[in-house]
Amino acid sequence: MGLPALEFSECCLDSPQFRERLRFHEAELERTNKFIKELIKDGKSLVAALKNLSAAKRKFADSLNEFKFRCIGDAETDDEICIAKSLQEFATVLRNLEDERMRMIENASEVLITPLEKFRKEQIGAAKDAKKKYDKETEKYCGVLEKHLNLSSKKKESQLQEADSQVDLVRQHFYEVSLEYVFKVQEVQERKMFEFVEPLLAFLQGLFTFYHHGYELAKDFSDFKTELTISIQNTRNRFEGTRSEVEALMKKMKENPHEHKNISPYTMEGYLYVQEKRHFGTSWVKHYCTYQRESKRITMVPFDQKSGGKGGEDEAVTLKSCTRRKTDTIEKRFCFDVEAVDRPGVITMQALSEEDRRLWMEAMDGREPVYNSNKDNQSEGTAQLDSIGFSIIRKCIHAVETRGINEQGLYRIVGVNSRVQKLLSILMDPKTATETDTEICAEWEIKTITSALKTYLRMLPGPLMMYQFQRSFIKAAKLENQESRVSEIHSLVHRLPEKNRQMLHLLMNHLAKVADNHKQNLMTVANLGVVFGPTLLRPQEETVAAIMDIKFQNIVIEILIENHEKIFNTVPEAPASNSQLLLSRKKSTESKPPSCSERPLTLFHTAQPNERQENRNSIINSSLESVISSNVNSFLNSNSAPQPSLNSSDLELEVIKPNRPNSLPQNPSPTSPLSPSWPMFSAPSSPMPTSSTSSDSSPISSPLRKARALYACKAEHDSELSFTAGTVFDNVHPSQEPGWLEGTLNGKTGLIPENYVEFL
């Protein structure tokens, strides 16, 4: 129910009803005054709380901005980069939001607190002052009236008239004050409807502006949020795969740690206790020692594993001799004495076990270091990149594309191992493998066929994309932009041997078709990269660091699938072979050929002498086919372009030359690089790939051609030819040795590095 209206006409009567209605208005003004007072107090508390909230959020944003993710490995994937910068993006959004909040807080005092205080002081305060004046005049008027009424009628007429005049004046003044008070009371009651509510509306408008700004920020953030969500999911998927790999490696290390040691630059390394003489006796101090057989340098680092800190300065000495310490001459076990060239006296060391002492003794005696060969270095079955191998892969691909291209989880779901092995044994049977018309029967499940394809690729002597290029592919995947990655991988693919490249081309075409049907089979390019990355680009060493690079292996496969037409059907713009072949060195007055140490080893499978003789013709024919098909055209094309004159006396060039063994041992040792347990792969930067020991092509006659030397070379063996740049050879044809040609110069026939010459 509303307040009753106050009529000005009632001010003169000043009736009890008028006073009652006036009291209602006064009570309402008092209630409004108290409410505004509490509202101002709450508003100030709200502003203070908002300031504290803003400060807390800014501190939170600063913490997010300061933290930097550090991933395992020397580079990050695009997904990891996106996740790493997400914290800075979050901080930017929060700071932007808090800037708007601070503007709202600063306006709150101006649009809410100040107007309310002004209304309370100027309007309600004025009404209170008017009430005080009204009450005072009421008391005065009542007092004068009572006094006037108490005058005796016996007073003189003049005195009575004067008293009447005085009462009239007081009554008139009271009436005027009453009118003013009623006017003010009603004015305040009306004013509060807008002057009190309007500041609240302005404050809410500022609040809505703040929230709308947050909505706009959320819209702007939406694209990054979507990208981040995808990156998080991809990273989680990679983590699951990586975690299982690391866990499997950990279990292998638990079972037999000695079989999974890293290939180290040191001949021997580990903890030894070194005897140190003190004033009152001797003490044994734990050192981490390394030994390098070539330089005979022993480095000793005092280190306490408990505290995790070094216990002194490093010390390095040159080994002179090492002698086993007899047990009866010292109380400690597993000891041996070391004499140094640059330190007087004998250094007594204690190994951790008898086996550990034996290894240190063998290393320091100059014996061959014992390194455990990686399992991938061992030949797994008889899988080769020959006609049988290509036939198997083609049959598997044909079966998948005709019968199972839309099966969900294609290549991810594995088949039963016994069935896979049985299918492979049938496909690898020489009697049926050469029958190109034979298809894989429908009785074989698609998951068995896809598992057989992956298993065959893993059974090759080395990964399809070769150990020697593994690091190069990984580095290419770590480049900053996608265009550089594609370009570098394009160049690296064309450095692969012809058969490897053909097989990779065949496989990538197939995987691109699989990815085109990802809506049905759920195998996107990323999923195929996860499946085939470790198979096609597995590292030579099984380490945690290598496992952390699996994500980059997957990226390489993704790039190959997405860009297979460009990579395999076009020539790289800047061939990697040209940049790798010629490594400029400083000019020298004396020209010398590259030394043996500068020529990288060409590792290959060693065949028995009789086997080598029997296979000689097939090797020559397959090698010749590879040379003719993949390199002669490039050599002829290169002749059409102006060639810079090369003179061995003017410019010394370091040219990669394959290293050929002097002789092959009858029984290669496990650690020998000539052992069959080592993988077969060609010279790293050879522009002409070496061929495998078998070919899928029919034998052809070997034409004898001429070739010209691009660089000077000095023979290191009797079977090699020495020559200068520009020398022309006759009767040039592929040699039995990978990476070498045979030719005739001045009537002498010998070996020529194939990347030192061009055919005429």
Solvent accessible surface area in square Angstrom, and as a share of the most:
residue,aa,sasa,rsa
1,M,250,1.11
2,G,61,0.59
3,L,76,0.38
4,P,44,0.28
5,A,68,0.53
6,L,6,0.03
7,E,95,0.43
8,F,93,0.39
9,S,83,0.53
10,E,37,0.17
11,C,0,0.00
12,C,78,0.47
13,L,136,0.67
14,D,39,0.20
15,S,27,0.17
16,P,105,0.66
17,Q,111,0.49
18,F,0,0.00
19,R,67,0.24
20,E,65,0.29
21,R,55,0.20
22,L,4,0.02
23,R,124,0.45
24,F,98,0.41
25,H,9,0.04
26,E,35,0.15
27,A,61,0.47
28,E,30,0.13
29,L,14,0.07
30,E,70,0.31
31,R,158,0.58
32,T,10,0.06
33,N,12,0.06
34,K,122,0.52
35,F,102,0.42
36,I,0,0.00
37,K,114,0.48
38,E,95,0.43
39,L,41,0.21
40,I,13,0.07
41,K,131,0.55
42,D,83,0.43
43,G,6,0.06
44,K,104,0.44
45,S,66,0.43
46,L,76,0.38
47,V,15,0.08
48,A,50,0.38
49,A,54,0.42
50,L,21,0.11
51,K,100,0.42
52,N,104,0.53
53,L,75,0.37
54,S,1,0.01
55,A,61,0.48
56,A,59,0.46
57,K,61,0.26
58,R,75,0.28
59,K,149,0.63
60,F,116,0.48
61,A,0,0.00
62,D,57,0.30
63,S,62,0.40
64,L,32,0.16
65,N,46,0.24
66,E,129,0.58
67,F,113,0.47
68,K,126,0.53
69,F,82,0.34
70,R,226,0.83
71,C,46,0.27
72,I,105,0.53
73,G,48,0.46
74,D,112,0.58
75,A,18,0.14
76,E,54,0.24
77,T,1,0.01
78,D,71,0.37
79,D,19,0.10
80,E,20,0.09
81,I,80,0.41
82,C,5,0.03
83,I,34,0.17
84,A,21,0.16
85,K,92,0.39
86,S,5,0.03
87,L,27,0.13
88,Q,41,0.18
89,E,60,0.27
90,F,67,0.28
91,A,1,0.00
92,T,82,0.48
93,V,38,0.22
94,L,35,0.17
95,R,83,0.30
96,N,56,0.29
97,L,34,0.17
98,E,0,0.00
99,D,58,0.30
100,E,22,0.10
101,R,15,0.05
102,M,57,0.25
103,R,117,0.43
104,M,11,0.05
105,I,1,0.01
106,E,114,0.51
107,N,78,0.40
108,A,1,0.01
109,S,52,0.33
110,E,122,0.55
111,V,44,0.26
112,L,8,0.04
113,I,13,0.07
114,T,78,0.45
115,P,38,0.24
116,L,0,0.00
117,E,48,0.22
118,K,115,0.49
119,F,5,0.02
120,R,63,0.23
121,K,136,0.58
122,E,90,0.40
123,Q,21,0.09
124,I,1,0.01
125,G,21,0.20
126,A,33,0.26
127,A,4,0.03
128,K,81,0.34
129,D,88,0.46
130,A,22,0.17
131,K,69,0.29
132,K,142,0.60
133,K,100,0.43
134,Y,1,0.00
135,D,59,0.31
136,K,145,0.61
137,E,17,0.07
138,T,22,0.13
139,E,134,0.60
140,K,109,0.46
141,Y,32,0.12
142,C,59,0.35
143,G,39,0.37
144,V,31,0.18
145,L,48,0.24
146,E,110,0.49
147,K,151,0.64
148,H,37,0.17
149,L,124,0.62
150,N,126,0.65
151,L,67,0.33
152,S,54,0.35
153,S,100,0.64
154,K,189,0.80
155,K,93,0.39
156,K,144,0.61
157,E,113,0.51
158,S,74,0.47
159,Q,86,0.38
160,L,41,0.20
161,Q,109,0.48
162,E,124,0.56
163,A,16,0.13
164,D,63,0.33
165,S,63,0.41
166,Q,104,0.46
167,V,6,0.04
168,D,78,0.40
169,L,128,0.64
170,V,16,0.09
171,R,87,0.32
172,Q,92,0.41
173,H,78,0.35
174,F,7,0.03
175,Y,60,0.23
176,E,78,0.35
177,V,6,0.03
178,S,0,0.00
179,L,45,0.22
180,E,102,0.46
181,Y,3,0.01
182,V,0,0.00
183,F,119,0.50
184,K,39,0.17
185,V,0,0.00
186,Q,47,0.21
187,E,46,0.21
188,V,1,0.00
189,Q,16,0.07
190,E,116,0.52
191,R,70,0.26
192,K,30,0.13
193,M,129,0.58
194,F,110,0.46
195,E,48,0.21
196,F,27,0.11
197,V,75,0.43
198,E,109,0.49
199,P,9,0.06
200,L,50,0.25
201,L,112,0.56
202,A,39,0.30
203,F,20,0.08
204,L,76,0.38
205,Q,106,0.47
206,G,24,0.23
207,L,40,0.20
208,F,116,0.48
209,T,64,0.37
210,F,8,0.03
211,Y,133,0.50
212,H,106,0.47
213,H,47,0.21
214,G,20,0.19
215,Y,126,0.48
216,E,61,0.27
217,L,21,0.11
218,A,59,0.46
219,K,108,0.46
220,D,110,0.57
221,F,39,0.16
222,S,45,0.29
223,D,117,0.61
224,F,26,0.11
225,K,112,0.47
226,T,76,0.44
227,E,89,0.40
228,L,13,0.06
229,T,83,0.48
230,I,99,0.50
231,S,4,0.03
232,I,70,0.36
233,Q,83,0.37
234,N,43,0.22
235,T,40,0.23
236,R,126,0.46
237,N,73,0.37
238,R,37,0.13
239,F,109,0.46
240,E,99,0.44
241,G,33,0.31
242,T,22,0.13
243,R,130,0.47
244,S,63,0.41
245,E,73,0.33
246,V,43,0.25
247,E,60,0.27
248,A,45,0.35
249,L,9,0.04
250,M,88,0.40
251,K,107,0.45
252,K,72,0.30
253,M,72,0.32
254,K,147,0.62
255,E,144,0.65
256,N,59,0.30
257,P,63,0.40
258,H,107,0.48
259,E,86,0.38
260,H,30,0.13
261,K,115,0.49
262,N,95,0.49
263,I,95,0.48
264,S,26,0.17
265,P,107,0.67
266,Y,80,0.30
267,T,16,0.09
268,M,27,0.12
269,E,62,0.28
270,G,17,0.16
271,Y,43,0.16
272,L,0,0.00
273,Y,68,0.26
274,V,5,0.03
275,Q,45,0.20
276,E,54,0.24
277,K,169,0.72
278,R,139,0.51
279,H,182,0.81
280,F,206,0.86
281,G,38,0.37
282,T,74,0.43
283,S,36,0.23
284,W,56,0.20
285,V,40,0.23
286,K,52,0.22
287,H,13,0.06
288,Y,73,0.28
289,C,0,0.00
290,T,14,0.08
291,Y,0,0.00
292,Q,65,0.29
293,R,76,0.28
294,E,141,0.63
295,S,54,0.35
296,K,91,0.38
297,R,86,0.31
298,I,0,0.00
299,T,43,0.25
300,M,2,0.01
301,V,32,0.19
302,P,11,0.07
303,F,59,0.25
304,D,64,0.33
305,Q,95,0.42
306,K,195,0.83
307,S,88,0.57
308,G,50,0.48
309,G,30,0.29
310,K,119,0.50
311,G,66,0.63
312,G,37,0.35
313,E,154,0.69
314,D,75,0.39
315,E,67,0.30
316,A,46,0.36
317,V,4,0.03
318,T,34,0.20
319,L,6,0.03
320,K,137,0.58
321,S,41,0.27
322,C,18,0.11
323,T,81,0.47
324,R,105,0.38
325,R,60,0.22
326,K,143,0.61
327,T,97,0.56
328,D,126,0.65
329,T,78,0.45
330,I,26,0.13
331,E,176,0.79
332,K,79,0.34
333,R,156,0.57
334,F,38,0.16
335,C,1,0.01
336,F,0,0.00
337,D,26,0.13
338,V,0,0.00
339,E,69,0.31
340,A,9,0.07
341,V,101,0.58
342,D,84,0.44
343,R,78,0.28
344,P,125,0.78
345,G,54,0.52
346,V,86,0.49
347,I,4,0.02
348,T,8,0.05
349,M,0,0.00
350,Q,30,0.13
351,A,2,0.02
352,L,98,0.49
353,S,43,0.28
354,E,82,0.37
355,E,82,0.37
356,D,27,0.14
357,R,21,0.08
358,R,93,0.34
359,L,37,0.18
360,W,0,0.00
361,M,17,0.07
362,E,28,0.13
363,A,5,0.04
364,M,7,0.03
365,D,70,0.36
366,G,36,0.34
367,R,133,0.49
368,E,117,0.53
369,P,24,0.15
370,V,94,0.54
371,Y,82,0.31
372,N,65,0.33
373,S,39,0.25
374,N,31,0.16
375,K,122,0.52
376,D,32,0.17
377,N,7,0.03
378,Q,84,0.37
379,S,61,0.39
380,E,62,0.28
381,G,51,0.49
382,T,108,0.63
383,A,2,0.01
384,Q,47,0.21
385,L,18,0.09
386,D,20,0.10
387,S,44,0.29
388,I,41,0.21
389,G,0,0.00
390,F,3,0.01
391,S,14,0.09
392,I,1,0.00
393,I,0,0.00
394,R,127,0.46
395,K,19,0.08
396,C,0,0.00
397,I,12,0.06
398,H,83,0.37
399,A,5,0.04
400,V,0,0.00
401,E,49,0.22
402,T,85,0.49
403,R,98,0.36
404,G,3,0.02
405,I,31,0.16
406,N,77,0.40
407,E,80,0.36
408,Q,118,0.53
409,G,12,0.12
410,L,6,0.03
411,Y,1,0.01
412,R,118,0.43
413,I,93,0.47
414,V,99,0.57
415,G,13,0.12
416,V,85,0.49
417,N,104,0.53
418,S,77,0.50
419,R,78,0.29
420,V,5,0.03
421,Q,84,0.37
422,K,115,0.49
423,L,2,0.01
424,L,3,0.02
425,S,69,0.44
426,I,79,0.40
427,L,12,0.06
428,M,35,0.16
429,D,50,0.26
430,P,93,0.58
431,K,166,0.70
432,T,47,0.28
433,A,1,0.00
434,T,90,0.52
435,E,86,0.38
436,T,113,0.65
437,D,135,0.70
438,T,57,0.33
439,E,112,0.50
440,I,17,0.09
441,C,75,0.45
442,A,80,0.62
443,E,119,0.53
444,W,13,0.05
445,E,88,0.40
446,I,10,0.05
447,K,70,0.30
448,T,1,0.00
449,I,0,0.00
450,T,0,0.00
451,S,8,0.05
452,A,0,0.00
453,L,0,0.00
454,K,11,0.05
455,T,23,0.13
456,Y,3,0.01
457,L,2,0.01
458,R,100,0.37
459,M,34,0.15
460,L,5,0.02
461,P,15,0.09
462,G,17,0.16
463,P,3,0.02
464,L,2,0.01
465,M,0,0.00
466,M,13,0.06
467,Y,14,0.05
468,Q,39,0.17
469,F,5,0.02
470,Q,10,0.05
471,R,105,0.38
472,S,37,0.24
473,F,0,0.00
474,I,0,0.00
475,K,125,0.53
476,A,1,0.01
477,A,2,0.01
478,K,34,0.14
479,L,67,0.34
480,E,164,0.73
481,N,80,0.41
482,Q,83,0.37
483,E,142,0.64
484,S,41,0.26
485,R,8,0.03
486,V,12,0.07
487,S,60,0.39
488,E,70,0.31
489,I,0,0.00
490,H,8,0.04
491,S,9,0.06
492,L,1,0.01
493,V,0,0.00
494,H,53,0.24
495,R,37,0.13
496,L,1,0.00
497,P,9,0.05
498,E,28,0.13
499,K,22,0.09
500,N,18,0.09
501,R,40,0.15
502,Q,80,0.35
503,M,0,0.00
504,L,0,0.00
505,H,49,0.22
506,L,45,0.22
507,L,0,0.00
508,M,0,0.00
509,N,50,0.26
510,H,2,0.01
511,L,0,0.00
512,A,11,0.09
513,K,102,0.43
514,V,0,0.00
515,A,9,0.07
516,D,116,0.60
517,N,42,0.21
518,H,72,0.32
519,K,163,0.69
520,Q,91,0.40
521,N,0,0.00
522,L,98,0.49
523,M,2,0.01
524,T,53,0.31
525,V,32,0.18
526,A,39,0.30
527,N,33,0.17
528,L,0,0.00
529,G,0,0.00
530,V,50,0.29
531,V,25,0.14
532,F,0,0.00
533,G,0,0.00
534,P,42,0.27
535,T,4,0.02
536,L,0,0.00
537,L,0,0.00
538,R,23,0.08
539,P,30,0.19
540,Q,46,0.20
541,E,63,0.28
542,E,67,0.30
543,T,25,0.14
544,V,77,0.44
545,A,70,0.54
546,A,14,0.11
547,I,10,0.05
548,M,26,0.12
549,D,10,0.05
550,I,22,0.11
551,K,24,0.10
552,F,1,0.00
553,Q,0,0.00
554,N,4,0.02
555,I,16,0.08
556,V,0,0.00
557,I,0,0.00
558,E,31,0.14
559,I,3,0.01
560,L,0,0.00
561,I,5,0.02
562,E,105,0.47
563,N,37,0.19
564,H,30,0.14
565,E,111,0.50
566,K,102,0.43
567,I,0,0.00
568,F,21,0.09
569,N,98,0.50
570,T,63,0.37
571,V,117,0.67
572,P,10,0.06
573,E,175,0.79
574,A,78,0.60
575,P,50,0.32
576,A,11,0.09
577,S,22,0.14
578,N,96,0.49
579,S,72,0.46
580,Q,71,0.31
581,L,17,0.08
582,L,75,0.37
583,L,74,0.37
584,S,96,0.62
585,R,70,0.26
586,K,177,0.75
587,K,163,0.69
588,S,48,0.31
589,T,138,0.80
590,E,135,0.61
591,S,53,0.34
592,K,123,0.52
593,P,37,0.23
594,P,6,0.04
595,S,53,0.34
596,C,65,0.39
597,S,107,0.69
598,E,54,0.24
599,R,9,0.03
600,P,42,0.26
601,L,98,0.49
602,T,6,0.04
603,L,20,0.10
604,F,21,0.09
605,H,49,0.22
606,T,23,0.13
607,A,30,0.24
608,Q,98,0.44
609,P,87,0.55
610,N,100,0.52
611,E,79,0.35
612,R,60,0.22
613,Q,126,0.56
614,E,133,0.59
615,N,53,0.27
616,R,68,0.25
617,N,108,0.56
618,S,52,0.33
619,I,25,0.13
620,I,24,0.12
621,N,28,0.15
622,S,2,0.01
623,S,17,0.11
624,L,7,0.03
625,E,54,0.24
626,S,10,0.06
627,V,8,0.04
628,I,66,0.34
629,S,66,0.43
630,S,26,0.17
631,N,7,0.04
632,V,13,0.07
633,N,95,0.49
634,S,59,0.38
635,F,23,0.10
636,L,79,0.39
637,N,102,0.52
638,S,44,0.28
639,N,54,0.28
640,S,99,0.64
641,A,50,0.39
642,P,133,0.84
643,Q,101,0.45
644,P,98,0.62
645,S,114,0.74
646,L,56,0.28
647,N,77,0.39
648,S,30,0.19
649,S,67,0.43
650,D,92,0.48
651,L,58,0.29
652,E,17,0.08
653,L,28,0.14
654,E,46,0.20
655,V,2,0.01
656,I,22,0.11
657,K,1,0.00
658,P,2,0.01
659,N,29,0.15
660,R,24,0.09
661,P,26,0.16
662,N,117,0.60
663,S,83,0.53
664,L,41,0.21
665,P,57,0.36
666,Q,139,0.62
667,N,135,0.69
668,P,38,0.24
669,S,54,0.35
670,P,104,0.65
671,T,40,0.23
672,S,21,0.13
673,P,52,0.33
674,L,33,0.16
675,S,8,0.05
676,P,62,0.39
677,S,27,0.17
678,W,60,0.21
679,P,2,0.01
680,M,48,0.21
681,F,32,0.13
682,S,9,0.06
683,A,2,0.02
684,P,45,0.28
685,S,6,0.04
686,S,10,0.06
687,P,35,0.22
688,M,1,0.00
689,P,14,0.09
690,T,21,0.12
691,S,18,0.12
692,S,13,0.08
693,T,71,0.41
694,S,37,0.24
695,S,30,0.19
696,D,55,0.28
697,S,40,0.26
698,S,85,0.55
699,P,103,0.65
700,I,79,0.40
701,S,99,0.64
702,S,41,0.26
703,P,60,0.38
704,L,110,0.55
705,R,62,0.23
706,K,111,0.47
707,A,0,0.00
708,R,83,0.30
709,A,3,0.02
710,L,41,0.21
711,Y,14,0.05
712,A,27,0.21
713,C,5,0.03
714,K,127,0.54
715,A,29,0.22
716,E,64,0.29
717,H,39,0.17
718,D,137,0.71
719,S,48,0.31
720,E,6,0.03
721,L,6,0.03
722,S,63,0.41
723,F,14,0.06
724,T,85,0.49
725,A,28,0.21
726,G,40,0.38
727,T,27,0.16
728,V,67,0.38
729,F,0,0.00
730,D,61,0.31
731,N,67,0.35
732,V,2,0.01
733,H,36,0.16
734,P,5,0.03
735,S,6,0.04
736,Q,39,0.17
737,E,27,0.12
738,P,35,0.22
739,G,5,0.05
740,W,7,0.02
741,L,1,0.00
742,E,29,0.13
743,G,0,0.00
744,T,26,0.15
745,L,30,0.15
746,N,146,0.75
747,G,73,0.70
748,K,107,0.45
749,T,82,0.48
750,G,7,0.07
751,L,16,0.08
752,I,1,0.00
753,P,1,0.01
754,E,9,0.04
755,N,2,0.01
756,Y,0,0.00
757,V,2,0.01
758,E,5,0.02
759,F,7,0.03
760,L,80,0.40
